[in-house]
């Protein structure tokens, strides 16, 4: 019996959305794929729609008009605005947590209180809504200390203050200068956690869950983990230093109480729960919860995933996660972000990108580029030598050229039998790519090799 081809709408326009779309396109059940708004790479998989990810009424109108079978709500902003709730009200099938469930991400204050209530290990903290009270607290406390805007701030709302002066300055920017607008109405000040940072992803149907392999992002802009925080400069997965015993501990102490706690509070969590975890001397502790796939972690997961992603999404939506087996390739993957000059601060757009040929190209190391007009649709496997896939984050097609259109521009992903092999392939591929001001970290995965 032939399966019905599904019309799929993917919300978002970054590297995460490109990677998910790339994987969705490999499903025999995938029909037309739409991206809102998409980027230069997603246009090679499906059709980009000029609708912002946060314009929920227009997205609903489009989904109805096109008779979309499934919508994937991937970025944090539309989830925080309640896109899942609004789609569900109209009878449209959409995957992602509701507004109340995703509060674990869009309110750090809520997340900290939730963890305290449900016994999930995390840093000691206090919550403030007043600058003077917060200032007094840091002046009488220990350093280093972590200052966080409670709301969504594009991954830039966290300051690890080494001195009390830095902490006060961060508080002034949030409370007085309002650099994060309403996202900074509440501030969480917490103890500094020392250890190794990892990313854990679990897919849930509200009652059951399955955990993905551990991954590790590199947040700081410069080599050696220095400079300001970014949305993520590179990822590796799985992690050689995280064994099954540690994964079991994380599941029992963090994932299980989080999923069951959300259900208990009447906010069943359907989608991807992504805690950022610090492996401390006292054990794993959560420093933040996210209510969606991480970016760039997604790019490595999609390279390793050996199960139809639409089967996974359906199991999550239909309450069947417990009976689903998720298979992973016996490989290592990495993803290295190529960013615009000046990122994560002020940067220019519109720089011509050369060296990758098609906006989405899978090519053997040493293989040449391809003309934009003849994109590669080949579904290659690593065993065939096509180990490199380039995912787009901030790109667009302008006057026939592929140009930069964001802070993080491209994600160069590679797979290998060892982590070292995957990293060597990715860095060799990067040598072919260039655009004015291009910057990237040269030490991704170095501490894990």
URWOJO-V624327 format. One record per residue. N is the residue number from 1. RES is the residue in three letters. PSI is psi in whole degrees, -180 to 180 (none if undefined). Layout:
BEGIN
n = [N/N]
res = [RES/RES]
psi = [PSI/PSI]
END
This chain:
BEGIN
n = [1/2/3/4/5/6/7/8/9/10/11/12/13/14/15/16/17/18/19/20/21/22/23/24/25/26/27/28/29/30/31/32/33/34/35/36/37/38/39/40/41/42/43/44/45/46/47/48/49/50/51/52/53/54/55/56/57/58/59/60/61/62/63/64/65/66/67/68/69/70/71/72/73/74/75/76/77/78/79/80/81/82/83/84/85/86/87/88/89/90/91/92/93/94/95/96/97/98/99/100/101/102/103/104/105/106/107/108/109/110/111/112/113/114/115/116/117/118/119/120/121/122/123/124/125/126/127/128/129/130/131/132/133/134/135/136/137/138/139/140/141/142/143/144/145/146/147/148/149/150/151/152/153/154/155/156/157/158/159/160/161/162/163/164/165/166/167/168/169/170/171/172/173/174/175/176/177/178/179/180/181/182/183/184/185/186/187/188/189/190/191/192/193/194/195/196/197/198/199/200/201/202/203/204/205/206/207/208/209/210/211/212/213/214/215/216/217/218/219/220/221/222/223/224/225/226/227/228/229/230/231/232/233/234/235/236/237/238/239/240/241/242/243/244/245/246/247/248/249/250/251/252/253/254/255/256/257/258/259/260/261/262/263/264/265/266/267/268/269/270/271/272/273/274/275/276/277/278/279/280/281/282/283/284/285/286/287/288/289/290/291/292/293/294/295/296/297/298/299/300/301/302/303/304/305/306/307/308/309/310/311/312/313/314/315/316/317/318/319/320/321/322/323/324/325/326/327/328/329/330/331/332/333/334/335/336/337/338/339/340/341/342/343/344/345/346/347/348/349/350/351/352/353/354/355/356/357/358/359/360/361/362/363/364/365/366/367/368/369/370/371/372/373/374/375/376/377/378/379/380/381/382/383/384/385/386/387/388/389/390/391/392/393/394/395/396/397/398/399/400/401/402/403/404/405/406/407/408/409/410/411/412/413/414/415/416/417/418/419/420/421/422/423/424/425/426/427/428/429/430/431/432/433/434/435/436/437/438/439/440/441/442/443/444/445/446/447/448/449]
res = [UNK/UNK/UNK/UNK/UNK/UNK/UNK/UNK/UNK/UNK/UNK/UNK/UNK/UNK/UNK/UNK/UNK/UNK/UNK/UNK/UNK/UNK/UNK/UNK/UNK/UNK/UNK/UNK/UNK/UNK/UNK/UNK/UNK/UNK/UNK/UNK/UNK/UNK/UNK/UNK/UNK/UNK/UNK/UNK/UNK/UNK/UNK/UNK/UNK/UNK/UNK/UNK/UNK/UNK/UNK/UNK/UNK/UNK/UNK/UNK/UNK/UNK/UNK/UNK/UNK/UNK/UNK/UNK/UNK/UNK/UNK/UNK/UNK/UNK/UNK/UNK/UNK/UNK/UNK/UNK/UNK/UNK/UNK/UNK/UNK/UNK/UNK/UNK/UNK/UNK/UNK/UNK/UNK/UNK/UNK/UNK/UNK/UNK/UNK/UNK/UNK/UNK/UNK/UNK/UNK/UNK/UNK/UNK/UNK/UNK/UNK/UNK/UNK/UNK/UNK/UNK/UNK/UNK/UNK/UNK/UNK/UNK/UNK/UNK/UNK/UNK/UNK/UNK/UNK/UNK/UNK/UNK/UNK/UNK/UNK/UNK/UNK/UNK/UNK/UNK/UNK/UNK/UNK/UNK/UNK/UNK/UNK/UNK/UNK/UNK/UNK/UNK/UNK/UNK/UNK/UNK/UNK/UNK/UNK/UNK/UNK/UNK/UNK/UNK/UNK/UNK/UNK/UNK/UNK/UNK/UNK/UNK/UNK/UNK/UNK/UNK/UNK/UNK/UNK/UNK/UNK/UNK/UNK/UNK/UNK/UNK/UNK/UNK/UNK/UNK/UNK/UNK/UNK/UNK/UNK/UNK/UNK/UNK/UNK/UNK/UNK/UNK/UNK/UNK/UNK/UNK/UNK/UNK/UNK/UNK/UNK/UNK/UNK/UNK/UNK/UNK/UNK/UNK/UNK/UNK/UNK/UNK/UNK/UNK/UNK/UNK/UNK/UNK/UNK/UNK/UNK/UNK/UNK/UNK/UNK/UNK/UNK/UNK/UNK/UNK/UNK/UNK/UNK/UNK/UNK/UNK/UNK/UNK/UNK/UNK/UNK/UNK/UNK/UNK/UNK/UNK/UNK/UNK/UNK/UNK/UNK/UNK/UNK/UNK/UNK/UNK/UNK/UNK/UNK/UNK/UNK/UNK/UNK/UNK/UNK/UNK/UNK/UNK/UNK/UNK/UNK/UNK/UNK/UNK/UNK/UNK/UNK/UNK/UNK/UNK/UNK/UNK/UNK/UNK/UNK/UNK/UNK/UNK/UNK/UNK/UNK/UNK/UNK/UNK/UNK/UNK/UNK/UNK/UNK/UNK/UNK/UNK/UNK/UNK/UNK/UNK/UNK/UNK/UNK/UNK/UNK/UNK/UNK/UNK/UNK/UNK/UNK/UNK/UNK/UNK/UNK/UNK/UNK/UNK/UNK/UNK/UNK/UNK/UNK/UNK/UNK/UNK/UNK/UNK/UNK/UNK/UNK/UNK/UNK/UNK/UNK/UNK/UNK/UNK/UNK/UNK/UNK/UNK/UNK/UNK/UNK/UNK/UNK/UNK/UNK/UNK/UNK/UNK/UNK/UNK/UNK/UNK/UNK/UNK/UNK/UNK/UNK/UNK/UNK/UNK/UNK/UNK/UNK/UNK/UNK/UNK/UNK/UNK/UNK/UNK/UNK/UNK/UNK/UNK/UNK/UNK/UNK/UNK/UNK/UNK/UNK/UNK/UNK/UNK/UNK/UNK/UNK/UNK/UNK/UNK/UNK/UNK/UNK/UNK/UNK/UNK/UNK/UNK/UNK/UNK/UNK/UNK/UNK/UNK/UNK/UNK/UNK/UNK/UNK/UNK/UNK/UNK/UNK/UNK/UNK/UNK/UNK/UNK/UNK/UNK/UNK/UNK/UNK/UNK/UNK/UNK/UNK/UNK/UNK]
psi = [129/131/144/133/132/138/126/134/124/120/127/172/25/-167/-36/-46/-38/-44/-44/-44/-40/-42/-41/-40/-17/-8/135/-15/-8/126/-126/139/130/145/134/105/-13/-172/-169/-28/-37/-23/-15/-13/-42/-149/127/136/130/66/131/149/-21/-2/77/-44/-43/-35/-41/-43/-44/-45/-38/-47/-42/-1/53/131/-33/132/135/113/105/-39/163/-39/-54/-32/-43/-27/-7/31/-37/-45/-45/-41/-44/-35/-31/3/10/139/120/142/129/163/152/172/-43/-35/-38/-1/-20/-28/-45/-5/102/-30/-46/-45/-42/-44/-37/-46/-40/-44/-38/13/29/126/128/173/150/147/165/152/136/149/5/130/-49/-41/-40/-41/-44/-38/-46/-31/-26/0/-173/158/156/158/153/128/125/130/133/-33/-173/131/36/34/8/10/10/130/123/100/123/-23/164/-31/-43/-40/-44/-40/-42/-42/-39/-43/-38/-51/-44/-51/-17/44/-20/15/-135/-15/-17/18/-29/145/136/127/123/163/150/127/128/135/-157/129/133/163/131/135/133/134/135/153/12/-22/-41/170/159/138/137/166/152/144/170/123/160/102/-35/152/-32/159/149/13/47/166/178/159/149/-175/-7/123/-3/150/151/151/149/176/121/-26/3/109/177/-33/-43/-41/-39/-41/-43/-41/-45/-38/-20/-59/-50/-53/-26/-50/-46/-33/-40/-41/-43/-34/6/24/60/131/111/115/-150/120/123/91/134/127/138/125/98/175/-26/-3/-180/134/142/128/-15/154/140/150/33/174/141/156/110/13/-38/-39/-34/-40/-41/-26/-26/-21/130/14/144/120/-28/-30/-38/-45/-45/-42/-37/-44/-31/10/34/23/-38/-29/3/131/121/121/144/144/145/63/171/150/153/160/124/124/133/120/160/149/133/-23/139/14/-141/133/160/154/174/14/130/133/129/156/0/-4/-119/147/-33/114/130/118/151/145/128/-12/157/171/176/155/145/-29/-11/70/150/124/9/132/87/159/156/-34/-23/1/-4/76/-13/130/130/120/141/141/-67/77/161/162/125/118/40/-2/150/122/162/145/29/-178/-58/124/-53/156/115/111/149/154/155/168/-22/162/-42/-44/-45/-45/-42/-41/-45/-46/-33/-39/-36/-30/-23/-16/141/148/155/127/3/130/148/158/138/8/24/130/3/-43/-14/-8/none]
END
